[in-house]
Amino acid sequence: MADCLKGLKVVDLTRNLPGPFATRLLADLGAEIIKIEPKNGDPGRAFGELFEALNHGKHCEKVDFRSAEGIDTIKAYIKDADVMLDSFRPEVLAGMGLDAATLHAINPKLVIVSITGYGIADALNESAAPWTAKAGHDINFMAMSGTLAQLTTASGEQAMPNMQFADLAGGSDTAVIALLAAVFAAKNTGRGRHIAVSMTHSLYHHLVMPKATANMMQDISGRYPAPQQDFLGGILPCYRLYKTQDGRHMAVGSLELKFWQLLCRTLDLTEYADAHWQRGFMPHTAASKLAEQAMTDKFASQTLTHWQAVFSDVDACVTPVLTLAEAQKHPLFAHQDKYQATAGWQVLAGA
């Protein structure tokens, strides 16, 4: 896949995580990345190993963004670029003289992608507009989108994630999809465009499943569920985490009846084989609660290592909850590179 975007030239003005990860994905697909940093460098450089993982293979250059000479340097790269990415607040590009009108006068085919926290005022209703100039980080975008509140413990306590969902799913991945679509259109029309990616809105868009299942659960129970009471939030015996004897967890994803029945046979709990939502035993029913308790007691009777061995050859959608250190050493990721990266795609046929 490293030749797929060969010939695509990208000017990257972004910093920290969302933009650099987006251009890392493009670089992995063969794009040429010119990373332009301020004189004091991308703040991400302070993280050393992370910066190298995100930016290796890119052409990095530092310029003075506050000087006419620095802006001219950026414009020179823009002349034959296909894409420019930035992650400034909405008014900053125009303040530097790098607004869309100016850049499209230099290069009509240029696709400009601005990764923002809350979007651009002109594209939102008036009540949302005040948010577009606000500063924020991943935790803020997750909080405002409703995503952070979905990450709660079984007892309803708020969890603090160590994974940057807004930056990566809401920012990087969405930006890559948008810019590739726009580049495709520019090839056909000869006209570029300026796209604003809102990490908050994109992450809200990703909540398609909780939105739908919460409404479904409200119809069933008569009340809007807390995240841990949602259909896939742990209320189903067939789709939840179970604690093991040593305080670890097994992830049970036996959502379909055939997997649930195999799970019951494997655990010698066949009396609960029909206590499944596809048999009409929805959450909160007596049969569902009895099955959950039986599963809880069974998994708590042995260690994680024991259950790993039991389910190593049982295809019931049951897996251990690995620590990051364990995942890094797992055979699934044996092909990771020196930056501990693994591409999310595999070429099965073709060039």
ZAMARGU-4260 file (C-alpha; in steps of 0.2 Angstrom, whole numbers, plus 5000, padded with zeros to 4 digits):
<rodrens>
0) 5000/5000/5000 | 5015/5011/5001 | 5013/5016/4983 | 4995/5021/4983 | 4997/5039/4986
5) 5013/5041/4977 | 5014/5059/4969 | 5002/5066/4982 | 5011/5081/4990 | 5005/5087/5007
10) 5010/5103/5016 | 5007/5099/5035 | 5006/5114/5047 | 4998/5104/5061 | 5006/5100/5078
15) 5004/5088/5092 | 4993/5073/5088 | 4978/5074/5077 | 4986/5082/5062 | 5003/5073/5062
20) 4994/5056/5064 | 4983/5060/5049 | 4999/5064/5039 | 5007/5049/5046 | 4993/5038/5038
25) 4995/5047/5022 | 5014/5045/5022 | 5012/5026/5025 | 5002/5026/5009 | 5016/5034/4999
30) 5011/5053/5000 | 5025/5066/5001 | 5024/5076/5017 | 5032/5093/5020 | 5030/5096/5038
35) 5032/5115/5042 | 5035/5119/5061 | 5037/5136/5070 | 5054/5141/5075 | 5053/5133/5092
40) 5046/5117/5084 | 5031/5106/5086 | 5026/5105/5104 | 5025/5086/5101 | 5044/5085/5100
45) 5045/5086/5119 | 5038/5068/5119 | 5053/5061/5109 | 5048/5044/5104 | 5030/5049/5100
50) 5036/5063/5089 | 5047/5051/5080 | 5033/5038/5078 | 5022/5051/5070 | 5034/5061/5059
55) 5048/5049/5053 | 5050/5050/5034 | 5042/5067/5033 | 5052/5082/5027 | 5053/5094/5042
60) 5057/5112/5041 | 5055/5126/5053 | 5050/5143/5048 | 5045/5159/5057 | 5026/5160/5055
65) 5026/5178/5061 | 5037/5184/5047 | 5033/5188/5029 | 5048/5177/5024 | 5041/5162/5033
70) 5024/5164/5025 | 5032/5166/5008 | 5041/5149/5011 | 5024/5141/5015 | 5016/5149/4999
75) 5031/5142/4989 | 5027/5124/4994 | 5008/5127/4991 | 5011/5131/4973 | 5012/5113/4968
80) 5004/5104/4983 | 4989/5094/4982 | 4984/5096/5001 | 4987/5108/5015 | 4982/5103/5033
85) 4982/5115/5048 | 4976/5113/5066 | 4974/5131/5071 | 4959/5140/5078 | 4948/5146/5064
90) 4954/5164/5063 | 4973/5160/5063 | 4975/5156/5045 | 4967/5172/5039 | 4978/5182/5051
95) 4994/5174/5044 | 4988/5178/5026 | 4985/5160/5022 | 4966/5161/5020 | 4958/5150/5007
100) 4955/5164/4994 | 4974/5168/4995 | 4979/5150/4993 | 4967/5146/4979 | 4974/5161/4970
105) 4991/5152/4970 | 4984/5135/4968 | 4966/5132/4962 | 4967/5113/4965 | 4973/5114/4983
110) 4963/5105/4996 | 4964/5114/5013 | 4959/5104/5028 | 4958/5112/5045 | 4956/5101/5060
115) 4947/5111/5073 | 4940/5107/5090 | 4922/5113/5088 | 4920/5118/5069 | 4918/5134/5060
120) 4905/5147/5065 | 4899/5149/5047 | 4894/5131/5046 | 4885/5130/5063 | 4869/5137/5070
125) 4870/5153/5080 | 4869/5145/5097 | 4884/5134/5093 | 4895/5147/5085 | 4903/5154/5101
130) 4911/5137/5104 | 4921/5138/5088 | 4934/5149/5094 | 4937/5140/5111 | 4953/5131/5115
135) 4952/5112/5120 | 4960/5095/5120 | 4954/5078/5117 | 4946/5076/5135 | 4936/5092/5131
140) 4930/5086/5114 | 4926/5069/5121 | 4916/5077/5135 | 4906/5089/5124 | 4902/5076/5112
145) 4894/5064/5125 | 4907/5051/5122 | 4916/5053/5138 | 4900/5050/5148 | 4898/5033/5139
150) 4914/5027/5147 | 4908/5022/5164 | 4911/5008/5176 | 4899/4995/5180 | 4894/5005/5196
155) 4892/5021/5185 | 4908/5030/5190 | 4916/5040/5177 | 4931/5033/5168 | 4946/5043/5163
160) 4952/5036/5146 | 4970/5035/5141 | 4966/5034/5123 | 4963/5049/5112 | 4947/5045/5104
165) 4943/5063/5098 | 4960/5067/5092 | 4962/5051/5082 | 4944/5045/5077 | 4937/5062/5077
170) 4952/5071/5070 | 4965/5061/5061 | 4954/5048/5053 | 4940/5060/5048 | 4952/5072/5041
175) 4960/5058/5030 | 4943/5053/5023 | 4938/5071/5019 | 4954/5076/5011 | 4955/5060/5000
180) 4937/5063/4994 | 4941/5081/4991 | 4957/5077/4981 | 4947/5065/4970 | 4935/5078/4967
185) 4949/5091/4963 | 4956/5079/4950 | 4940/5078/4941 | 4935/5097/4942 | 4951/5106/4944
190) 4944/5115/4959 | 4950/5113/4977 | 4941/5117/4993 | 4943/5122/5011 | 4936/5109/5023
195) 4934/5111/5042 | 4935/5095/5052 | 4926/5096/5069 | 4933/5083/5081 | 4918/5086/5093
200) 4905/5084/5079 | 4914/5069/5071 | 4915/5060/5088 | 4897/5064/5091 | 4893/5056/5073
205) 4903/5041/5079 | 4890/5038/5093 | 4878/5030/5081 | 4876/5014/5091 | 4873/5022/5108
210) 4860/5034/5101 | 4850/5019/5093 | 4852/5007/5107 | 4848/5019/5121 | 4831/5023/5112
215) 4828/5004/5110 | 4831/5001/5129 | 4820/5016/5133 | 4806/5007/5123 | 4810/4991/5133
220) 4812/4998/5150 | 4802/5014/5150 | 4817/5025/5154 | 4833/5031/5146 | 4847/5020/5151
225) 4864/5025/5159 | 4878/5019/5148 | 4882/5004/5159 | 4863/4999/5157 | 4863/5001/5138
230) 4861/4986/5127 | 4880/4984/5124 | 4885/4993/5140 | 4885/4977/5150 | 4867/4974/5154
235) 4867/4958/5143 | 4875/4942/5150 | 4881/4938/5133 | 4890/4955/5130 | 4900/4961/5145
240) 4916/4960/5155 | 4918/4946/5169 | 4931/4947/5183 | 4942/4932/5185 | 4949/4925/5201
245) 4965/4935/5200 | 4956/4952/5197 | 4958/4952/5178 | 4944/4952/5166 | 4938/4941/5151
250) 4928/4950/5137 | 4913/4940/5132 | 4906/4946/5115 | 4894/4931/5112 | 4881/4942/5105
255) 4873/4930/5093 | 4864/4915/5100 | 4876/4902/5092 | 4891/4909/5101 | 4881/4911/5118
260) 4876/4893/5117 | 4894/4887/5113 | 4899/4898/5128 | 4887/4889/5140 | 4892/4872/5134
265) 4911/4877/5137 | 4907/4883/5154 | 4895/4868/5158 | 4881/4880/5160 | 4869/4873/5147
270) 4854/4876/5158 | 4856/4895/5153 | 4858/4891/5134 | 4841/4899/5129 | 4843/4914/5141
275) 4847/4925/5127 | 4840/4941/5120 | 4837/4932/5103 | 4826/4920/5112 | 4816/4934/5119
280) 4825/4935/5136 | 4829/4954/5136 | 4839/4963/5150 | 4831/4965/5167 | 4821/4948/5165
285) 4823/4935/5178 | 4831/4923/5166 | 4844/4935/5160 | 4849/4940/5178 | 4851/4922/5183
290) 4862/4919/5168 | 4873/4934/5172 | 4875/4928/5190 | 4880/4911/5184 | 4893/4918/5172
295) 4899/4930/5185 | 4902/4915/5198 | 4910/4904/5185 | 4923/4916/5178 | 4927/4922/5196
300) 4931/4904/5200 | 4947/4903/5190 | 4962/4915/5184 | 4964/4924/5168 | 4977/4912/5163
305) 4965/4897/5165 | 4951/4905/5155 | 4964/4910/5141 | 4968/4891/5140 | 4950/4886/5140
310) 4945/4898/5126 | 4961/4897/5115 | 4952/4884/5104 | 4934/4889/5107 | 4927/4901/5094
315) 4914/4909/5105 | 4920/4928/5104 | 4928/4927/5121 | 4945/4935/5124 | 4956/4940/5138
320) 4957/4959/5142 | 4976/4962/5139 | 4986/4975/5146 | 4996/4986/5133 | 5012/4977/5138
325) 5004/4960/5134 | 4996/4966/5118 | 5013/4972/5112 | 5020/4955/5115 | 5005/4945/5107
330) 5008/4936/5091 | 4994/4946/5083 | 5006/4961/5083 | 5022/4951/5079 | 5024/4961/5063
335) 5024/4978/5071 | 5038/4990/5065 | 5051/4998/5076 | 5039/5012/5080 | 5027/4999/5087
340) 5015/5003/5073 | 5005/4991/5063 | 4995/4995/5047 | 4976/4993/5049 | 4976/4986/5031
345) 4982/4971/5022 | 4984/4968/5003 | 4977/4951/4998 | 4978/4953/4980 | 4984/4964/4966
350) 5000/4974/4964
</rodrens>
